[in-house]
Amino acid sequence: MSVEMISVPAGSFKMGGGDIINRPDALPTHNVTISKDFLIAKEPVKYDLFAEFYREEYGADVDA
């Protein structure tokens, strides 16, 4: 199993704002700080890939 990962560096940024009519949940704009670098999958992890990982890691099906 192979998942391409990308690095998200530590730092601060403003999150939120934008379209008050269609995205009121994005308000108010606020500061976010990431204190440590981390890795995240480049593409969304779909159920089949997660199920494969789970079987390899725990020796059981996800739904078991």
N, C-alpha and C positions, 0 to 999 in steps of 0.2 A: 504494500500500500504506500502511495506517495502523495503527499499534499504539498503544493508549493506555498511556502510561507514568506511573508514580507515583514520587515521590521518597522515598528512604529516607535519613533524616538520620544524620549521624555521631553516635556515642554508644556507651554501654556497656550491656550487659544480661546477665542470667544465662540460659544455655541448657542444656536437658537436664532431667533429673529426671522425676518422674511415675511411671508404672506399671512397676515392676520386673519383673512377671511377663510382660506383653505387649510391653513396650518396653525391654528391658535395654540396647539400643544407645543409649538416651537418657541413660544414666548414665555418669559422675557429672555432676552439675550443675557447669558451669564458666562463667567470665566470658568474654564476647566483646566486643571493641571494634571498631567500624567507624570508621576514621580519617577518611574523607571521605564526604560525601554522594554518593549515586549514584542513577541511575534504573533501574527494572526494569519489565518489562511487567506490566500489571495482570492480564492473563489468561495462562494457559500458551500458549506459542507452539507451534502444531501443525505437523506436517511440511509440509503444503501451503503454509502461510505462509512457513516457512523456505525451502522450495524456490523460491518466488517471489522472495524476497529474494536467494537465492544466484544465480539466473539474472540478476537485475538487476545485482547487484554484480560477478559474475565471468563472465557471458556463457556459462555452461555449466550443464548439469543437475547436480544433487547427486550422482547415481549415476555420472556420467561418469568 
